[in-house]
């Protein structure tokens, strides 16, 4: 979720397997099952109908378990609000994109981060709760900036992101750095499709890339 973010995650898994694990032949890559869930009650802002989303997510992870998966990752930060409920519905583990991203922030020794995410992820403090546990301060965007982020996310979902979206993100990123952010967490899997580390010297923590690395480490250990 969504389709483009999931495709990006799959692509990153393949590239990381090649670069870090020297994968060449088909047998060098782990088997993967992708379930594209056309999620009702959800849009570029995040949750529209919580109860409906929760029931669909639980049904989704059950499908992956019954299909033979050994573990689950989800290419969406926001729906990890229901990670506990999803995990309670299946016996195989769910590797949390939130937990893995915050662990990476902690390993890098960053004590103040700026968070770019969906509106729901921000309002529900999905990242803040875990960052607080690690004693890492979170700098969040303003309501006006969040509306701009929502637009960028929608553009990526529609496949129409452009230079204007990239410049918009740069302005928000540099504003958070002026407030003291030592790095920026992309707490939305659409955002890395609009801007990358090559576009700025600010430390960017791409949650998609982080969960891809964690999944490979888990699968190939």
Short mmCIF file of the C-alpha atoms (twelve columns), coordinates in Angstrom:
data_MODEL
# 
_entry.id   MODEL 
# 
loop_
_atom_site.group_PDB 
_atom_site.id 
_atom_site.type_symbol 
_atom_site.label_atom_id 
_atom_site.label_alt_id 
_atom_site.label_comp_id 
_atom_site.label_asym_id 
_atom_site.label_seq_id 
_atom_site.Cartn_x 
_atom_site.Cartn_y 
_atom_site.Cartn_z 
_atom_site.pdbx_PDB_model_num 
ATOM 1   C CA . UNK A 1   0.000   0.000   0.000   1 
ATOM 2   C CA . UNK A 2   -0.043  1.856   -2.199  1 
ATOM 3   C CA . UNK A 3   0.843   0.088   -5.442  1 
ATOM 4   C CA . UNK A 4   3.675   2.455   -6.416  1 
ATOM 5   C CA . UNK A 5   5.182   2.438   -2.928  1 
ATOM 6   C CA . UNK A 6   4.995   -1.379  -2.914  1 
ATOM 7   C CA . UNK A 7   6.682   -1.544  -6.319  1 
ATOM 8   C CA . UNK A 8   9.426   0.732   -4.992  1 
ATOM 9   C CA . UNK A 9   9.881   -1.504  -1.948  1 
ATOM 10  C CA . UNK A 10  10.170  -4.595  -4.143  1 
ATOM 11  C CA . UNK A 11  12.697  -2.826  -6.373  1 
ATOM 12  C CA . UNK A 12  14.766  -1.782  -3.345  1 
ATOM 13  C CA . UNK A 13  14.781  -5.349  -2.026  1 
ATOM 14  C CA . UNK A 14  16.146  -6.572  -5.352  1 
ATOM 15  C CA . UNK A 15  18.791  -3.811  -5.579  1 
ATOM 16  C CA . UNK A 16  19.936  -4.272  -1.980  1 
ATOM 17  C CA . UNK A 17  20.174  -8.044  -2.494  1 
ATOM 18  C CA . UNK A 18  22.435  -7.390  -5.479  1 
ATOM 19  C CA . UNK A 19  24.572  -4.735  -3.804  1 
ATOM 20  C CA . UNK A 20  24.876  -6.086  -0.246  1 
ATOM 21  C CA . UNK A 21  24.456  -9.829  -0.758  1 
ATOM 22  C CA . UNK A 22  25.914  -10.086 -4.292  1 
ATOM 23  C CA . UNK A 23  22.772  -11.762 -5.613  1 
ATOM 24  C CA . UNK A 24  23.006  -12.744 -9.264  1 
ATOM 25  C CA . UNK A 25  20.994  -15.834 -10.077 1 
ATOM 26  C CA . UNK A 26  17.272  -16.156 -9.315  1 
ATOM 27  C CA . UNK A 27  18.121  -18.560 -6.517  1 
ATOM 28  C CA . UNK A 28  20.096  -15.817 -4.733  1 
ATOM 29  C CA . UNK A 29  16.926  -13.834 -4.029  1 
ATOM 30  C CA . UNK A 30  14.387  -14.759 -1.365  1 
ATOM 31  C CA . UNK A 31  10.921  -15.870 -2.478  1 
ATOM 32  C CA . UNK A 32  8.381   -13.057 -2.099  1 
ATOM 33  C CA . UNK A 33  4.608   -12.904 -2.062  1 
ATOM 34  C CA . UNK A 34  3.096   -9.488  -2.814  1 
ATOM 35  C CA . UNK A 35  -0.506  -8.759  -1.933  1 
ATOM 36  C CA . UNK A 36  -1.758  -5.464  -3.314  1 
ATOM 37  C CA . UNK A 37  -4.615  -4.464  -0.994  1 
ATOM 38  C CA . UNK A 38  -7.010  -1.903  -2.560  1 
ATOM 39  C CA . UNK A 39  -7.703  -0.335  0.819   1 
ATOM 40  C CA . UNK A 40  -11.094 1.311   1.319   1 
ATOM 41  C CA . UNK A 41  -11.434 4.088   3.891   1 
ATOM 42  C CA . UNK A 42  -7.924  5.393   3.258   1 
ATOM 43  C CA . UNK A 43  -6.509  8.279   1.178   1 
ATOM 44  C CA . UNK A 44  -3.488  10.592  0.870   1 
ATOM 45  C CA . UNK A 45  -4.163  12.022  4.348   1 
ATOM 46  C CA . UNK A 46  -4.295  8.568   5.917   1 
ATOM 47  C CA . UNK A 47  -7.308  7.111   7.702   1 
ATOM 48  C CA . UNK A 48  -10.817 8.030   6.648   1 
ATOM 49  C CA . UNK A 49  -12.614 5.073   8.288   1 
ATOM 50  C CA . UNK A 50  -10.589 3.396   11.028  1 
ATOM 51  C CA . UNK A 51  -12.757 0.338   11.683  1 
ATOM 52  C CA . UNK A 52  -13.018 -0.557  8.002   1 
ATOM 53  C CA . UNK A 53  -9.273  -0.209  7.489   1 
ATOM 54  C CA . UNK A 54  -8.488  -2.395  10.497  1 
ATOM 55  C CA . UNK A 55  -10.690 -5.261  9.314   1 
ATOM 56  C CA . UNK A 56  -9.182  -5.146  5.811   1 
ATOM 57  C CA . UNK A 57  -5.630  -5.165  7.187   1 
ATOM 58  C CA . UNK A 58  -6.335  -8.168  9.402   1 
ATOM 59  C CA . UNK A 59  -7.828  -10.029 6.445   1 
ATOM 60  C CA . UNK A 60  -4.795  -9.045  4.374   1 
ATOM 61  C CA . UNK A 61  -2.138  -10.390 6.721   1 
ATOM 62  C CA . UNK A 62  -4.144  -13.587 7.117   1 
ATOM 63  C CA . UNK A 63  -4.006  -14.033 3.336   1 
ATOM 64  C CA . UNK A 64  -0.223  -13.635 3.376   1 
ATOM 65  C CA . UNK A 65  0.094   -16.160 6.186   1 
ATOM 66  C CA . UNK A 66  -2.141  -18.689 4.442   1 
ATOM 67  C CA . UNK A 67  -0.168  -18.173 1.220   1 
ATOM 68  C CA . UNK A 68  2.942   -19.473 2.998   1 
ATOM 69  C CA . UNK A 69  4.786   -16.328 4.082   1 
ATOM 70  C CA . UNK A 70  7.333   -16.669 6.892   1 
ATOM 71  C CA . UNK A 71  6.960   -13.032 7.913   1 
ATOM 72  C CA . UNK A 72  5.205   -9.851  6.799   1 
ATOM 73  C CA . UNK A 73  6.317   -6.316  5.938   1 
ATOM 74  C CA . UNK A 74  3.947   -3.543  4.932   1 
ATOM 75  C CA . UNK A 75  4.903   -0.734  2.531   1 
ATOM 76  C CA . UNK A 76  2.891   1.840   4.476   1 
ATOM 77  C CA . UNK A 77  3.799   3.601   7.694   1 
ATOM 78  C CA . UNK A 78  0.326   4.835   8.650   1 
ATOM 79  C CA . UNK A 79  -1.349  1.425   8.880   1 
ATOM 80  C CA . UNK A 80  1.175   0.388   11.535  1 
ATOM 81  C CA . UNK A 81  -1.267  2.106   13.883  1 
ATOM 82  C CA . UNK A 82  -2.923  -1.335  13.752  1 
ATOM 83  C CA . UNK A 83  0.296   -3.361  13.902  1 
ATOM 84  C CA . UNK A 84  -0.633  -4.950  17.228  1 
ATOM 85  C CA . UNK A 85  -4.058  -5.979  15.925  1 
ATOM 86  C CA . UNK A 86  -2.560  -7.401  12.742  1 
ATOM 87  C CA . UNK A 87  0.079   -9.292  14.693  1 
ATOM 88  C CA . UNK A 88  -2.544  -10.707 17.032  1 
ATOM 89  C CA . UNK A 89  -4.404  -12.205 14.070  1 
ATOM 90  C CA . UNK A 90  -1.473  -14.279 12.733  1 
ATOM 91  C CA . UNK A 91  1.302   -16.508 14.049  1 
ATOM 92  C CA . UNK A 92  4.077   -15.304 11.731  1 
ATOM 93  C CA . UNK A 93  5.935   -12.102 12.719  1 
ATOM 94  C CA . UNK A 94  5.323   -8.650  11.286  1 
ATOM 95  C CA . UNK A 95  8.517   -6.606  10.995  1 
ATOM 96  C CA . UNK A 96  7.500   -3.036  11.810  1 
ATOM 97  C CA . UNK A 97  8.659   -0.297  9.462   1 
ATOM 98  C CA . UNK A 98  8.296   2.130   12.386  1 
ATOM 99  C CA . UNK A 99  10.463  0.135   14.786  1 
ATOM 100 C CA . UNK A 100 13.137  -0.571  12.183  1 
ATOM 101 C CA . UNK A 101 13.336  3.072   11.108  1 
ATOM 102 C CA . UNK A 102 13.633  4.353   14.674  1 
ATOM 103 C CA . UNK A 103 16.313  1.744   15.427  1 
ATOM 104 C CA . UNK A 104 18.257  3.102   12.459  1 
ATOM 105 C CA . UNK A 105 17.885  6.673   13.732  1 
ATOM 106 C CA . UNK A 106 19.188  5.529   17.121  1 
ATOM 107 C CA . UNK A 107 22.147  3.649   15.612  1 
ATOM 108 C CA . UNK A 108 23.142  6.799   13.739  1 
ATOM 109 C CA . UNK A 109 23.205  8.680   17.041  1 
ATOM 110 C CA . UNK A 110 20.659  11.270  15.940  1 
ATOM 111 C CA . UNK A 111 18.904  12.930  18.871  1 
ATOM 112 C CA . UNK A 112 16.617  15.356  17.008  1 
ATOM 113 C CA . UNK A 113 14.798  14.395  13.825  1 
ATOM 114 C CA . UNK A 114 12.288  16.066  11.552  1 
ATOM 115 C CA . UNK A 115 9.314   13.930  10.586  1 
ATOM 116 C CA . UNK A 116 7.585   14.015  7.206   1 
ATOM 117 C CA . UNK A 117 4.575   11.716  7.093   1 
ATOM 118 C CA . UNK A 118 0.907   11.394  6.285   1 
ATOM 119 C CA . UNK A 119 -1.506  13.495  8.303   1 
ATOM 120 C CA . UNK A 120 -2.775  10.467  10.231  1 
ATOM 121 C CA . UNK A 121 0.728   9.249   11.087  1 
ATOM 122 C CA . UNK A 122 1.529   12.701  12.447  1 
ATOM 123 C CA . UNK A 123 -1.702  13.250  14.379  1 
ATOM 124 C CA . UNK A 124 -1.754  9.754   15.884  1 
ATOM 125 C CA . UNK A 125 1.917   10.168  16.866  1 
ATOM 126 C CA . UNK A 126 2.751   6.759   15.449  1 
ATOM 127 C CA . UNK A 127 6.446   7.666   15.167  1 
ATOM 128 C CA . UNK A 128 6.624   10.017  18.121  1 
ATOM 129 C CA . UNK A 129 5.672   7.265   20.587  1 
ATOM 130 C CA . UNK A 130 8.557   5.041   19.489  1 
ATOM 131 C CA . UNK A 131 11.021  7.925   19.140  1 
ATOM 132 C CA . UNK A 132 10.167  9.050   22.672  1 
ATOM 133 C CA . UNK A 133 11.047  5.567   23.953  1 
ATOM 134 C CA . UNK A 134 14.519  5.997   22.440  1 
ATOM 135 C CA . UNK A 135 14.779  9.533   23.892  1 
ATOM 136 C CA . UNK A 136 14.836  11.049  20.403  1 
ATOM 137 C CA . UNK A 137 13.116  14.415  19.941  1 
ATOM 138 C CA . UNK A 138 10.649  14.779  17.069  1 
ATOM 139 C CA . UNK A 139 10.108  17.992  15.134  1 
ATOM 140 C CA . UNK A 140 6.785   17.923  13.298  1 
ATOM 141 C CA . UNK A 141 5.494   20.027  10.429  1 
ATOM 142 C CA . UNK A 142 2.908   22.801  10.775  1 
ATOM 143 C CA . UNK A 143 -0.699  22.322  9.647   1 
ATOM 144 C CA . UNK A 144 0.057   24.354  6.515   1 
ATOM 145 C CA . UNK A 145 3.105   22.231  5.729   1 
ATOM 146 C CA . UNK A 146 1.089   19.052  6.322   1 
ATOM 147 C CA . UNK A 147 -1.418  20.139  3.694   1 
ATOM 148 C CA . UNK A 148 1.472   20.576  1.260   1 
ATOM 149 C CA . UNK A 149 2.754   17.108  2.154   1 
ATOM 150 C CA . UNK A 150 -0.705  15.686  1.527   1 
ATOM 151 C CA . UNK A 151 -0.608  17.191  -1.973  1 
ATOM 152 C CA . UNK A 152 2.831   15.740  -2.684  1 
ATOM 153 C CA . UNK A 153 1.686   12.312  -1.492  1 
ATOM 154 C CA . UNK A 154 -1.379  12.484  -3.729  1 
ATOM 155 C CA . UNK A 155 0.790   13.493  -6.695  1 
ATOM 156 C CA . UNK A 156 3.039   10.473  -6.128  1 
ATOM 157 C CA . UNK A 157 0.019   8.177   -5.802  1 
ATOM 158 C CA . UNK A 158 -1.203  9.581   -9.127  1 
ATOM 159 C CA . UNK A 159 2.231   9.355   -10.780 1 
ATOM 160 C CA . UNK A 160 2.394   13.083  -11.512 1 
ATOM 161 C CA . UNK A 161 5.067   14.219  -9.025  1 
ATOM 162 C CA . UNK A 162 7.465   16.805  -10.481 1 
ATOM 163 C CA . UNK A 163 10.208  19.321  -9.640  1 
ATOM 164 C CA . UNK A 164 7.706   21.550  -7.839  1 
ATOM 165 C CA . UNK A 165 6.978   18.726  -5.405  1 
ATOM 166 C CA . UNK A 166 10.684  18.178  -4.845  1 
ATOM 167 C CA . UNK A 167 11.266  21.880  -4.169  1 
ATOM 168 C CA . UNK A 168 8.300   21.928  -1.786  1 
ATOM 169 C CA . UNK A 169 9.832   19.069  0.197   1 
ATOM 170 C CA . UNK A 170 13.237  20.764  0.225   1 
ATOM 171 C CA . UNK A 171 11.754  23.924  1.752   1 
ATOM 172 C CA . UNK A 172 10.041  21.921  4.495   1 
ATOM 173 C CA . UNK A 173 13.188  19.859  5.131   1 
ATOM 174 C CA . UNK A 174 15.471  22.887  5.421   1 
ATOM 175 C CA . UNK A 175 12.940  24.583  7.703   1 
ATOM 176 C CA . UNK A 176 13.047  21.611  10.080  1 
ATOM 177 C CA . UNK A 177 16.852  21.636  9.975   1 
ATOM 178 C CA . UNK A 178 16.847  25.311  10.997  1 
ATOM 179 C CA . UNK A 179 14.819  24.240  14.026  1 
ATOM 180 C CA . UNK A 180 17.548  21.764  14.954  1 
ATOM 181 C CA . UNK A 181 16.737  18.555  13.070  1 
ATOM 182 C CA . UNK A 182 19.842  16.409  12.570  1 
ATOM 183 C CA . UNK A 183 18.082  14.238  10.014  1 
ATOM 184 C CA . UNK A 184 14.712  13.770  8.333   1 
ATOM 185 C CA . UNK A 185 12.590  10.637  8.619   1 
ATOM 186 C CA . UNK A 186 10.395  9.860   5.638   1 
ATOM 187 C CA . UNK A 187 7.498   8.356   7.573   1 
ATOM 188 C CA . UNK A 188 5.516   7.876   4.370   1 
ATOM 189 C CA . UNK A 189 6.522   5.442   1.645   1 
ATOM 190 C CA . UNK A 190 5.353   7.772   -1.125  1 
ATOM 191 C CA . UNK A 191 7.788   10.571  -0.236  1 
ATOM 192 C CA . UNK A 192 11.022  8.818   -1.358  1 
ATOM 193 C CA . UNK A 193 9.493   8.714   -4.827  1 
ATOM 194 C CA . UNK A 194 9.439   12.515  -4.915  1 
ATOM 195 C CA . UNK A 195 12.890  13.253  -3.491  1 
ATOM 196 C CA . UNK A 196 16.043  11.275  -2.710  1 
ATOM 197 C CA . UNK A 197 19.333  11.642  -0.879  1 
ATOM 198 C CA . UNK A 198 20.928  12.781  -4.136  1 
ATOM 199 C CA . UNK A 199 18.793  15.929  -3.993  1 
ATOM 200 C CA . UNK A 200 20.055  17.237  -0.629  1 
ATOM 201 C CA . UNK A 201 22.952  17.087  1.811   1 
ATOM 202 C CA . UNK A 202 20.530  16.692  4.729   1 
ATOM 203 C CA . UNK A 203 20.514  13.173  6.207   1 
ATOM 204 C CA . UNK A 204 17.369  11.455  4.914   1 
ATOM 205 C CA . UNK A 205 16.078  8.286   6.547   1 
ATOM 206 C CA . UNK A 206 14.023  6.458   3.934   1 
ATOM 207 C CA . UNK A 207 11.685  4.078   5.771   1 
ATOM 208 C CA . UNK A 208 11.169  2.070   2.556   1 
ATOM 209 C CA . UNK A 209 14.876  1.375   2.178   1 
ATOM 210 C CA . UNK A 210 15.242  0.622   5.875   1 
ATOM 211 C CA . UNK A 211 12.468  -2.004  5.916   1 
ATOM 212 C CA . UNK A 212 13.850  -3.502  2.696   1 
ATOM 213 C CA . UNK A 213 17.239  -4.008  4.372   1 
ATOM 214 C CA . UNK A 214 15.620  -5.440  7.499   1 
ATOM 215 C CA . UNK A 215 13.496  -7.846  5.456   1 
ATOM 216 C CA . UNK A 216 16.522  -9.144  3.576   1 
ATOM 217 C CA . UNK A 217 18.520  -9.533  6.769   1 
ATOM 218 C CA . UNK A 218 15.666  -11.533 8.264   1 
ATOM 219 C CA . UNK A 219 15.064  -13.636 5.134   1 
ATOM 220 C CA . UNK A 220 18.705  -14.471 4.418   1 
ATOM 221 C CA . UNK A 221 19.990  -15.052 7.939   1 
# 
